[in-house]
Amino acid sequence: MNEAKSPSRLTADRLLQLPIDPELALLFPGQGSQKVGMGRSAAESSQTAAGTLAEANEALGFDLSHLCFEGPEDRLRETANTQPAILAASVAILAAGLDAGTIKRRPALVAGHSLGEYSALVAAGSLEFGAAMRLVRERGRLMDEAGQASPGTMAAIVGLDEATVEEICRESGAEVANYNAATQTVVGGAPQAVERACALAKEHGGRGLPVRVSGAFHTSLMEPAAKAFAELLAEAEVAEPLIPVVGNVSGETLASAADVRADLEQQIRRPVRWHQSVDAMTAAGVRRAVEVGPGKVLTAQLKRSHPSLDARPIEEISETANV
């Protein structure tokens, strides 16, 4: 007798079995999208979603779903908790969307912002959900430790193009962490370097907005975390994605398991090329994007950076929509 499939595996399988829509992409949010209560409505409306969250609890050995539903917020904001919580909530929300019939088509591409790439890889059948949960729990812990060992901060530079921000980084000692949009680039580094970058941004007519994080993620200050995480990643089972995944580091499609490993290993210490990733998706024919996860952060960004793209969060899609 075949072993029963887990709820998360059923979700990935169901997505694969849908007729493909060459103009659709599913996008998964990263850290910063967390909120107390996330995943609750999915679990209440979908047995598959509830089962997915139970899987997450089992994988980590504690009641993560309670933390998602009830908080407290300060514990949910801890990086080692935030990262698995967003992954679990995102996959549960995907399951609920499939159960409700709000997702009727298989996407041509999937992608996730930073941590969200793990949700995308689970949806694409490249990572098993339980393994992904354990990986991101350790990823969050290692990134937090690196932030404590080498204190750093981050800021969003808005109103300036990428080339100008790169020049500001060369002058200030900060580093580009996220290419979020043509005129929104997040920088990170030692506090004095980021402070200098914000001052230079103001001189150039832009603004520097502090980002509340526990370290300078996606910069060289995360090198110790990246090295330790690479050892964990080497032991993890990674499969070739069954749905094409656009990777954060290259902004290009990850065609093999080796590509996935390389991207995840480098991602911790290298900038997220989100703007380039979305450009690659639209160049491939994507015209609609659905944000699958808590909140609307990616949708709001896309409405500004790629206004021709029909971007919506899954929570605003009706059962009659053609998604």
N, C-alpha and C positions, 0 to 999 in steps of 0.2 A: 504494500500500500504506500502511495506517495505521501510524504510528510506535508501537512497543511502549510500553506504559505502564510507568512506574516502579513499583517495589515499593510505595512509599508511596501512589501514586495508586491502585494496585490495592486496597490496604487500605481507603482511604476509599470507593472504589466498592463493595467487598464489604459494608462496613457499611451503606451506603445501600440495598443490595438485599435486606437481611434484612427479614422481617416485623416491623412496629413493635410494641413493647411499651409501652403508655401509662403503665406504672408504673415504668419503668426509666430510670435516669440513669447515665451514665458520667462519672466525675470524675477529673481529672488533677492530680497533686501538683506543688508548686512547690519553690523553693529550700529546702534543709534536708532533702530526701528523698534526696539523693545518697549513694551508698555504692560503694566499690570492688567491682567484680564485677557491677554492675548491667547488665542487658541480655545478659549472657553466656548464661544458660540459654535465653533467647528465641532468640538467634542459633544456638545449638546444636540447637534443636528445630525451627526454622522457617527455610526458605530465604527466605521473604518478609521475615522479621525481619532475617536476615543481610544481605539486599540493601538493606534500609532503612538499616542502619548503614553500609554501603558508600556509599550516597547521601550520608549525613551527612559522611563523610570527604571525599568529592569536593566537596561544597558549601563546606566550610571550608578545604580544601587541606592538611589534616594528619590523622593517624590518631587521630581522636577515639575510635573504638571501643576502641583499645588503652588509652587513658586511662580509659575506663569500666571495662574489664575488669581492668586491672592497676594503675591509679593512676600515680604515687604519690598518696596521699590529699591532701597539701597542695596539689598542683597541681589536683586535682579540685575542691577547695574554693574555688579562685580564681573570683570571680564570672563573669569572661568565659569560663571553661571550664565552670563548674557549669551555667549556664543552657542552653547548647546540648546539654550531655551529658544533662541530664534530659529535654529535649525528644526527643532521639534515642532514648533508652532507652524513653521512654513510648510513642512511636509504634511502636517495634520490639516492645514487649510487647503492644500492641494487635494487631499483625500476627500474632504468635504465638498469641494468644488466638483469633483468627479461624481460623487454620490448624488449631488443635487442637480446634476446636468448642466451646470453653468459652464463647464468646459466640455465641449463636444468634439473638438478637433485636436489632433496631435500637432504640437508646434514644429515648425521647420528648424528652430534653434532654441536653445535655452542658455541662460547666463545668470550669474549672480554677482552682486557687488561685494568683493572681499569675502567675508564669511559666507555670504550668500552663494558663492560658487559651490560650496559643499551641498547645499540644498539642490542646486541645479544638477550636480553629479549624481545625487540620489535619484532624482526624477529621471535622469538619463540612463539609469541602470549601471553606472560606472562604479559607484560605491554602495555597499550594503548599509542600510540605515543605522543599525546598531554600531557597526564599526565607525561610521562617520560621526556618531554621537560621541564615542570615546575619543576619537581624534580631535574633535573641536573642543572638547573639555580640556584636553591636554594642551592644545594650541592656545586656548585662552589663559591657562595657568602659566605656560611658558612665556607668553607675551607680557603678562602681568609681572612676572619675576624679572624679565629683562627691563621693564619699565622702572622697577624699583632699584635695580642695580645701576642703571644708567638713566636717571630721570630725564624725561623729555616731554614735549607737549606738541600740539598741532594747532593750525589755524587755517581757515578757509580764506583764500585771497580771491576776492570777487571784483569784477570790472576790468580785469586785465587779461590779455591773451597769454597763451601758454609760453610763448617765447620770452615775453617780458618777465613772467614769473620765474622761468628757468634762469634768466640773467640775475634776478634778485636773489635766487638761491645761491648762485655762484659768489655773489658779493657778500651775502650774510652768513653763509655756512649752513643754512637750512637746506632741506632736501624736499623735492616733490614727492608726495605720498599718494595722492589721488588726482588723476586727470578726470574730474567729474563732468565738466562742460567746457565749451570753448572759452568762457570767461569766468569759470570757477575752478580753481586749482587748490587743493589742500596741500599745505607744506608741513613738515615736521622736523624735529631735531631738538637740540638742547634749548632750554627756555630762552637764553639770551639770543641765540641765533634766530629763533622764531619771532621774538620781539623785534629784532632788527629787521627781519623780513617784512613784518607788518608796517614798520615805520617807512621802509623803502616803498612798499606798496602805496602808502598814502602819498608819498612824494610823486609817484607816477600817476596819481589820480584814481587809484583803486582803494579797497578797504581790506583790512585783515580782521577776521572774526574768529575769536578763540573757539576751539572745539574741545568739549569736555571728554577727555580720555585719560587712561592711566599710563600712557606712554606714547612715544613717537612711533606709531605703527607704520609699517611699510617703509622704514628707513634703515640705515645701517646700524642704528642703535638696537635693532631687533636681531642682529647677527647671532648672538648666543641662542636666542629662541629658535631661529631658523636651523641652526646646526643640530640642536637637540631634537627638534621636530623631525628633521630628515631621518633620524634613526628610527623613530616611531613609524614614519611613513614607509620606510623600507620593508617593514614587517606586515604592512596592511595589504589586503587583497584589493587590487584596482583592476577593473575591466575596461575594455574599449567602450566608450559611450555609444549607446544605441540610438540616442538622439544627439545631433551635433551640439557641442558645448563651446561657446566662445570664452576663451581663457582671459583672466585678468592681466597676466604679465605681458603677453604678446598682443592682446587684442585680436587674436586670430582663433580659428577653430582648432580644438584639440582633437587630433585624428586618431590617437592611439593611447593605450594605457601608459606608455612611457611619457607621452606628452602631458598627460594628466599629472603624473608624479612630479615631473619637472616644474610644472606650473605651480602646484601646491607647495612644493619645497621652496621655490623662490618668492612666492607671493608675500610671505611674512616680512621680507626685508626689501622688496622691490615695489615700485609704485603700481597702483591699480590703474590700468588704462581703460577706464570705463567709457569715456567719451569716444575713444577709438573703437571700443567694442561695439557700441551702438552704431557708429558709422559703418562698421563691417556688416552688421545685421541689415541695415537699410540698403547697403550696396548689394546684399544677397537677395533683396526683394521683400524684406519684412516691412509691412505697413501697419501692423497692429501689435501692440505689446500689452501683456497682462501682468501686473505685479502680483505675485503670489506670496503672501506673507503678511505679517502685522504692519499696519500703517500704509502710508502713501508717499514715502520719501522719494522713491525712484520715479513714481508717476509725476510728482511735482517738478523734479529735475528735468524729466524728458519733455514736459510741456513747455519749458523754457528753452532747452537746448536743441530739441528736435520737434518743433511745432507741427511738422507735417506728419509725424507719427501719431497714430491714434492710440494713446497710452491711457490705461485705466487700471485701478486696483481691482482685484477680484471681488472685493466686498461690494462694489458698485455695479456688478454685472448681473443682469436678471437672467432667469432661466430661459427666456426666449431669445437672448442675444446669440449671435452666430459666432461663438468662440469655441 
